[in-house]
Every structure is written in C-alpha cells, then in structure tokens.
Amino acid sequence: TYFADGGGQGNALFGTLANGAILRSPRNVHFFFSSTERDEAARATRAQGLADQLEMAFDAIGAEEADRTFWRERFHFVTDAAAEIDGSPGEYLTEYLRFAATPEANVDLGERGVAGMMYPFIFAIDREQEWDSGDDLSPSVGQRPTFTMGQYFPRFYNYRWALEHRLASETGVTVVPLLDHETTTGRVFTRTVTLPAAATMEAFDTLEMDIEIDCRERNMFACSEWDRIASVSLCVDGEACTERREITRWITPYWRRGRQHYVIDASPFLGLLREGGEQTFFVELGPEWERATEWVAHVALRMKTVGSTPRAVGAVRAFTGGTFDANYNMREPFAFTVPAGATRVELVTILSGHGQTAVDNCAEWCDHRHTFSVGGTPLPTISHASAAFTRESLIGSPRGCGAMADRGVIPGQGGNWAPTRAYWCPGMAVDAIRTDITALVTPGVETTLGYQGAFQAIEPRGGDIALSTYVVWYE
C-alpha cells in the first residue's frame, strides 16, 4: 500500500518494482498494489506506473514470454482507494490506521523513547487464510523498504503450510508438551514431564522438537527486539537442573509480530532419553533479563518410529564452546568408549557464533571454522558452507537469511535480519551438524576426540562460540 505521507519511504518503495527481484517469488502467490491517495487520477497514474515497472522488471531478468503472461495475471494494480476496498482488506487497513492513531498503539522503549506503529506498507493473507501483518520491507537497519523483500513472504508461507500439514497428517506420534500454548512474558522455564516407559522409548528412532512462538501484539515494537539464543536442554540432575545437555537451539527474530514455527530434528538425543519416565527439561525462549514482552508459546517433544533410520541408544557430550580468544583451543582431547554392539557412531554438533569484535565482527559475522579429529585422524573441517547454507547465503550476504525463508526464517523482521550470520539466521532453527565417524571407532575400545577452532585458517579472533558437541552411537 502506498502512503502519500509515508515520510518519503512510500515513493522510494514504489520505485523498486522494476529491478525484478520480486519475480523470484513462488508461483502460487498474488500481489495486490494499492494507494491511500484521495485523488482518483493520482491512484490511476500510480497504478499505471507500477504496471510499466513490471514490464521493465521482465526485461531486467530476461523473462520469457510465457513467464511474462503468467506474472501479469498475478500482479494486480488496484485503483480504488486502499481503505475503501470492499471486504476484509479495506477493513483490515482501516482498523490498523484507526488504532495506530490512538495513544494505546505506542510502545514505551525506555531510554530509546516511544515507538508508534509503522505504516502498513505490506500485509498478507497466508495459505491458511490467516492475516499476517508483514511488518517491514526493509532488509537492514537504515535501509529503505524494497519490493525485493516481498519475495520472501510466500516462501515462508509455503514452508509453514507444508510443515503444519505434515504434522497434522502424521499418525503414531507420541507428543509430550513442555509449554502448551501458554501466554507468557517469561523466558526461562524448568519443566518436569513423564516420558513413556523405557520399553516404549526403545522403539522410537525419531525425536523432533516442535516450537511455535506467536507475538500477538498490534505494534511490532511490543514484540521482542533482538536475535537471541533460545534452546531446550535436558536437566541431567533432575529438578535441580544445575547440569544440562542442550538438545535443540534456535534464534529469536527481531521485532516481528505473528507466528514462527519450527520442527527441529533432535533424533540423536534419543540417546539421552532411553530410560524414559520422569525427565526435567530447561526451556529458554531467550535471556531471562530481556525486556518482558508477551508471547504465546508451544514447545513439545514429538517421538515416533519411522523404521528406516538407526536408533540412537547412547550419547555423551564431549565439548562446549566459550570465548573465541587465544585460550579457546587450550583443551584436552576427550576420551570415550562406545559399547559393543554399536552399529553407527556420529559426531553431532550444535554450533553458532556470536559477538562482534571491532575489526572483523567475530564471531557473529566472521568465517570461523571447526576441526575435529578421531584417534588423531582429522575429520573434514566444519565451515559455514558445510552447515547446509546455500551459496546465496554466504556469511555477510545481504539477502542470505532472507533466502532461508523456505527453511523457516520469518520475513518482515526489524533490524539487520536479512544478512547471513555465521551458522545461523535470526528467526530460524540452528540445525545440528552430523558427521559419521563409524569407520574411525572400534566399539568397546577407548577412542579420543580432539577439537580446534580457527578464524579462517588462523587463531581465534574474538566473540563467543556457542557449541555443544556429542558422540552418539546407534544400533
């Protein structure tokens, strides 16, 4: 939607269609463009200008005639006044603007002042026919909104639709909630639950962590504003929970209303849960000291038997991370012995870099690499590229995290959300990196695991490495 009083951002935004980037969208999307201008002729002129830009976009990407015909039917340039459009779109916009003009719409950010609501340049209806506020078309702080970012919304909606339909269609799944759609301003929870008995747990070969977080505030600035580490850990010592083993990690988004949903494969960590029964988990939705904002949170274990994968029957944590400085690699090798009968052994690592040094922005933005060795034999170095990120999402790529929308990154965040970090993106799961080390391990015989971290190929440079590395065995 174009706003004539949008502080210059409307004019800038509505001049960005011609670069053609939005044409990289999935083909099951429709885009509607409207204006709040009161003058009918002005609206018609703006609509025609956008239609002309679309033709320029086709030329910019060298579109074939069939593609031009297809997309012309998917771009709709509306000449009615935006707030007067019949039906729910006009009603949605009218209600948004009405509330935005009230004192209740403002959010007190303390020393940073009071934040009003942003212009609703974008809002959407997803595949479940639910409204999404869209929030922001800016890729980073200080950058103007651009239609380039519009391509990531349908990617995210397709991701979420496929995920939720997959979950709804599955049978034979044992679900154990840790947070069951709770409305909360809390961030840290210790929850004791009862898992199935050991005989039942023995059959499971798949464990997933189902995480759904919904910020239902009307002003995006009332949602949490930072990209924080969130995780679920097993409490080794029960309800005291002074010793924990991380089994799932994700990163919270910047200032974003609406619903995030991730289902993270945690199957290797069935090796920690085989005894079943009463178990205590530590759930951290972000740091406890963070500014309190309200979420509706759902976190649950999903356990099932697929039958086509080996069953993790044991796991031991070998290494954790820490400050990425000259002392980082001052650690002894880890000795372990997998039991006789193990048919597969894996190294499983949950890894992300955080903090920003003055020169090279380590370890959030820099190219740090991690090398393990088994019995003195080095394994392939873990790098950002080996962590399943695409070429489009190399570290620092200005749209790399946007490109991960089809893996769960929620678009429309505030802040520097679109550029790629080291091994992670704001608003996305941090997937475990699994390496088969079976050939280097003899069951029943002690083996050593070594580990070194480096900035590119030299010494650590600063920041922090959040790392949990396990040896997991299967049968």
C-alpha positions, -999 to +999 in steps of 0.1 A: +000+000+000+013+034-009+010+062+017+015+098+004+025+108+039+049+079+044+079+101+051+094+096+016+095+059+021+064+053+000+079+069-031+111+050-026+093+017-021+070+021-051+100+027-074+117-006-067+095-030-087+115-026-118+145-045-106+126-077-110+137-094-077+101-099-066+097-122-097+118-148-079+087-155-057+070-189-057+044-191-085+014-196-061+013-160-050-008-130-059+004-094-053-020-065-050-008-029-050-030-001-038-027+036-027-043+057+000-042+088-022-076+106-023-074+117-059-087+091-083-065+103-111-034+101-089-042+065-080-047+056-116-014+072-125+004+053-098-011+020-108-001+026-144+034+035-133+037+002-114+024-017-144+051-001-165+077-010-139+065-047-141+073-046-178+107-032-171+112-060-145+106-086-172+133-070-193+157-068-163+156-106-157+152-115-194+118-132-188+104-155-215+070-145-230+053-174-211+066-161-178+055-126-186+020-138-194+019-158-161+031-130-139+008-103-155-021-123-141-005-124-107+002-087-102-029-066-095-028-028-096-058-015-077-072+019-085-098+020-057-087+040-026-070+014-003-090+020+028-123+019+008-117-015-009-147-037-003-143-067+020-116-076+046-086-059+030-101-025+033-114-033+068-080-045+079-063-014+067-089+009+082-088-007+116-050-007+115-048+030+108-075+038+134-057+020+162-023+034+151-037+069+158-046+061+194-022+065+224-027+028+232-008+020+200+025+035+213+052+013+230+075+027+256+111+016+249+126+033+279+157+052+271+150+048+234+117+067+237+082+058+225+077+039+193+045+043+173+032+018+147+049+017+113+030+024+080+015-009+068+033-009+035+027-047+034+001-071+049-008-105+037-032-135+037-013-167+041-022-202+028-043-209+059-064-178+051-049-160+082-038-124+083-001-117+086+009-081+094+040-083+073+056-056+094+087-044+075+101-045+040+135-032+050+163-057+048+185-040+074+186-010+098+189+023+079+178+008+046+146+018+029+118-007+022+121-025-011+098-048-030+128-072-033+119-084+002+083-093-009+096-125-025+103-140+009+068-139+023+053-165+001+084-187+006+078-186+043+040-192+039+047-223+018+073-235+043+048-232+072+019-246+053+039-277+043+052-281+079+018-279+096+001-301+071+029-327+075+024-326+113-014-329+110-012-359+087+012-380+108+000-408+129+016-429+156+034-399+171+038-395+209+037-358+218+049-346+252+043-308+257+068-287+277+049-254+270+014-260+258+004-227+240+010-207+272+006-170+272+037-157+290+061-129+294+086-153+309+116-166+291+130-194+312+112-225+323+121-257+341+095-284+333+093-319+346+073-343+324+067-380+322+080-398+291+068-432+281+084-462+299+118-475+287+102-504+268+082-479+247+111-454+243+133-483+230+113-484+198+115-447+188+140-438+162+129-402+156+128-372+180+116-338+169+112-306+189+081-287+179+084-250+186+057-224+179+060-188+191+033-162+184+036-125+192+000-112+190+008-075+198-007-049+175+025-028+173+056-047+162+078-028+187+059-045+215+075-078+204+110-088+214+136-068+195+167-089+195+181-120+179+187-141+210+197-177+215+168-199+225+172-236+234+158-267+251+181-288+273+178-320+293+184-315+330+209-342+340+203-338+377+165-336+376+146-306+390+178-290+405+188-285+368+223-273+376+238-295+349+222-295+315+226-310+280+215-289+251+194-308+225+178-281+204+187-244+196+170-217+176+175-179+173+146-155+180+136-129+154+139-091+156+107-072+163+082-093+144+045-099+151+029-131+141+037-168+143+070-186+139+070-224+137+100-248+136+102-285+140+138-294+147+152-329+143+168-340+176+169-377+169+205-382+180+194-371+215+171-400+220+204-415+232+200-393+263+163-403+269+161-440+265+152-447+302+120-427+298+099-419+328+101-386+347+125-362+330+132-325+335+138-300+307+152-265+307+134-243+281+149-209+273+129-187+250+156-160+253+176-144+281+157-140+314+168-104+317+154-094+283+126-067+282+094-085+290+071-090+260+042-113+257+043-145+236+020-175+232+045-204+233+042-240+224+072-264+228+068-301+226+087-333+221+075-355+192+086-391+192+079-417+166+092-448+148+099-444+112+117-477+107+142-466+081+168-450+103+190-464+131+181-458+167+203-436+189+209-456+221+236-435+238+252-401+238+279-383+257+288-346+255+324-341+245+330-303+241+313-269+247+323-235+233+332-203+250+351-170+244+368-173+210+402-160+221+438-172+225+427-196+252+398-212+232+419-242+220+435-249+253+415-281+259+424-317+263+412-345+240+380-362+250+382-399+257+352-421+251+342-457+246+312-468+227+297-501+238+300-533+219+270-537+196+270-502+183+265-502+145+270-465+138+288-436+156+283-399+149+297-366+159+268-343+165+274-305+169+251-276+176+271-245+166+266-208+162+289-177+166+280-146+185+295-112+195+312-086+173+349-076+175+360-042+163+379-054+132+362-084+118+329-088+136+338-122+151+322-144+159+287-134+146+298-123+111+332-139+105+344-171+088+353-193+118+359-230+112+360-261+134+381-292+130+376-324+150+399-355+149+391-391+160+421-411+172+444-385+156+426-387+122+412-352+113+376-350+100+365-326+073+365-291+087+331-277+096+326-244+079+296-222+072+291-239+038+291-273+053+263-264+076+237-266+048+237-229+039+234-221+002+259-202-019+233-173-018+237-172+019+275-169+024+285-151+056+276-114+053+255-119+021+230-090+023+200-113+015+213-146+026+190-151+056+161-138+035+168-166+011+163-191+040+126-182+043+117-215+029+136-231+058+117-211+084+132-176+086+102-154+092+104-123+068+094-088+077+116-086+108+130-053+120+168-049+125+196-065+104+177-097+098+183-104+061+222-106+061+237-140+069+254-147+102+280-174+110+260-207+111+226-190+118+199-166+109+175-145+130+142-164+134+155-198+123+164-232+139+201-240+143+203-275+129+227-300+144+257-309+121+261-347+120+293-365+109+296-402+105+327-414+124+319-451+125+349-462+105+372-445+130+358-460+161+361-496+175+332-505+198+345-515+232+378-497+227+387-463+241+390-436+215+400-399+217+383-369+201+402-337+195+389-303+186+403-269+174+385-237+163+400-211+140+393-178+123+396-189+086+428-208+090+444-188+118+439-183+155+405-174+171+398-137+169+371-129+194+334-131+202+318-163+215+312-197+201+280-214+214+288-251+208+276-284+221+293-314+206+283-350+213+294-385+205+263-405+197+260-442+190+232-462+173+220-498+169 
